[in-house]
Amino acid sequence: MKKLLIYIANRLWLIIGLYAVSLILGAVSFAVLEQKSLADGLWWATVTSLTIGYGDLTPVTPAGRIVGILFGHFWIFIVIPMIVANIIMHLVEDKHLFSDEEQRELMQRLKRIEARLTQQEQDNTRS
Protein backbone atom coordinates (compact mmCIF):
# COMPACT_ATOMS: atom_id res chain seq x y z
CA MET A 1 0.00 0.00 0.00
CA LYS A 2 2.84 2.38 0.88
CA LYS A 3 4.56 1.77 -2.48
CA LEU A 4 1.29 2.43 -4.29
CA LEU A 5 0.79 5.74 -2.49
CA ILE A 6 4.37 6.80 -3.25
CA TYR A 7 3.89 5.80 -6.88
CA ILE A 8 0.73 7.91 -7.15
CA ALA A 9 2.22 10.85 -5.22
CA ASN A 10 5.08 11.07 -7.72
CA ARG A 11 2.78 11.34 -10.75
CA LEU A 12 0.68 14.47 -11.06
CA TRP A 13 -1.64 12.93 -13.65
CA LEU A 14 -2.49 10.11 -11.23
CA ILE A 15 -3.20 12.61 -8.44
CA ILE A 16 -5.54 14.49 -10.79
CA GLY A 17 -7.17 11.20 -11.75
CA LEU A 18 -7.58 10.27 -8.08
CA TYR A 19 -9.09 13.72 -7.48
CA ALA A 20 -11.60 13.32 -10.32
CA VAL A 21 -12.58 9.75 -9.42
CA SER A 22 -13.02 10.58 -5.74
CA LEU A 23 -15.18 13.62 -6.62
CA ILE A 24 -17.38 11.49 -8.85
CA LEU A 25 -17.67 8.71 -6.26
CA GLY A 26 -18.40 11.22 -3.51
CA ALA A 27 -20.98 13.02 -5.67
CA VAL A 28 -22.77 9.82 -6.68
CA SER A 29 -22.73 8.47 -3.11
CA PHE A 30 -24.14 11.72 -1.72
CA ALA A 31 -26.80 11.97 -4.44
CA VAL A 32 -27.97 8.37 -3.98
CA LEU A 33 -27.85 8.22 -0.18
CA GLU A 34 -29.37 11.68 0.38
CA GLN A 35 -31.79 11.48 -2.57
CA LYS A 36 -30.41 14.64 -4.14
CA SER A 37 -29.44 15.50 -7.70
CA LEU A 38 -26.05 14.61 -9.12
CA ALA A 39 -25.34 18.34 -9.40
CA ASP A 40 -25.99 18.71 -5.66
CA GLY A 41 -23.76 15.71 -5.05
CA LEU A 42 -20.95 17.21 -7.11
CA TRP A 43 -21.30 20.52 -5.27
CA TRP A 44 -21.17 18.75 -1.90
CA ALA A 45 -18.18 16.61 -2.93
CA THR A 46 -16.26 19.63 -4.21
CA VAL A 47 -16.98 21.77 -1.15
CA THR A 48 -16.08 18.89 1.15
CA SER A 49 -12.88 17.93 -0.72
CA LEU A 50 -11.64 21.51 -0.66
CA THR A 51 -12.43 21.61 3.08
CA ILE A 52 -14.59 24.69 2.58
CA GLY A 53 -17.75 23.22 4.11
CA TYR A 54 -20.33 25.90 3.40
CA GLY A 55 -23.00 23.81 5.12
CA ASP A 56 -25.67 24.45 2.51
CA LEU A 57 -25.74 20.72 1.73
CA THR A 58 -25.06 18.24 4.50
CA PRO A 59 -25.76 14.55 4.79
CA VAL A 60 -28.63 13.71 7.11
CA THR A 61 -28.88 9.93 6.74
CA PRO A 62 -26.55 7.72 8.79
CA ALA A 63 -25.09 6.17 5.62
CA GLY A 64 -24.61 9.62 4.09
CA ARG A 65 -22.82 10.83 7.19
CA ILE A 66 -20.52 7.80 7.19
CA VAL A 67 -19.68 8.45 3.53
CA GLY A 68 -19.10 12.12 4.40
CA ILE A 69 -16.75 11.20 7.23
CA LEU A 70 -14.79 8.78 5.05
CA PHE A 71 -14.69 11.20 2.13
CA GLY A 72 -13.46 14.08 4.27
CA HIS A 73 -10.76 12.00 5.94
CA PHE A 74 -9.67 10.52 2.62
CA TRP A 75 -9.03 13.99 1.30
CA ILE A 76 -7.29 15.36 4.36
CA PHE A 77 -5.06 12.34 5.00
CA ILE A 78 -4.46 10.97 1.48
CA VAL A 79 -5.07 13.33 -1.42
CA ILE A 80 -3.99 16.70 -0.02
CA PRO A 81 -0.66 15.32 1.33
CA MET A 82 0.02 13.75 -2.09
CA ILE A 83 -0.57 17.08 -3.81
CA VAL A 84 1.68 18.90 -1.33
CA ALA A 85 4.40 16.23 -1.61
CA ASN A 86 4.30 16.42 -5.40
CA ILE A 87 4.61 20.20 -5.38
CA ILE A 88 7.47 20.14 -2.87
CA MET A 89 9.25 17.42 -4.82
CA HIS A 90 9.24 19.64 -7.90
CA LEU A 91 10.24 22.80 -6.03
CA VAL A 92 13.08 21.44 -3.93
CA GLU A 93 16.24 20.65 -5.84
CA ASP A 94 19.11 18.83 -4.20
CA LYS A 95 22.20 20.86 -5.10
CA HIS A 96 24.43 18.03 -3.88
CA LEU A 97 23.32 15.48 -6.48
CA PHE A 98 25.88 14.47 -9.06
CA SER A 99 24.97 14.85 -12.70
CA ASP A 100 25.25 11.84 -14.98
CA GLU A 101 28.41 13.28 -16.49
CA GLU A 102 29.97 13.79 -13.05
CA GLN A 103 29.09 10.22 -12.06
CA ARG A 104 30.72 8.83 -15.20
CA GLU A 105 33.87 10.88 -14.54
CA LEU A 106 34.05 9.60 -10.95
CA MET A 107 33.64 6.02 -12.15
CA GLN A 108 36.51 6.45 -14.61
CA ARG A 109 38.73 7.90 -11.89
CA LEU A 110 37.90 5.02 -9.56
CA LYS A 111 38.72 2.49 -12.27
CA ARG A 112 42.10 4.16 -12.86
CA ILE A 113 42.83 4.14 -9.12
CA GLU A 114 41.78 0.51 -8.89
CA ALA A 115 44.05 -0.38 -11.82
CA ARG A 116 47.02 1.41 -10.18
CA LEU A 117 46.43 -0.34 -6.88
CA THR A 118 46.22 -3.70 -8.61
CA GLN A 119 49.45 -2.93 -10.47
CA GLN A 120 51.20 -1.90 -7.23
CA GLU A 121 50.04 -5.10 -5.51
CA GLN A 122 51.40 -7.17 -8.38
CA ASP A 123 54.71 -5.26 -8.29
CA ASN A 124 54.97 -5.82 -4.52
CA THR A 125 54.34 -9.55 -4.79
CA ARG A 126 57.07 -9.85 -7.47
CA SER A 127 59.65 -8.14 -5.27
Secondary structure, DSSP 8 states (H G I E B T S, - for coil): -HHHHHHHHT-HHHHHHHHHHHHHHHHHHHHHHHT--HHHHHHHHHHHHTT---SSS---SHHHHHHHHHHHHHIIIIIHHHHHHHHHHHH---TT---HHHHHHHHHHHHHHHHHHHHHHHHHHH-
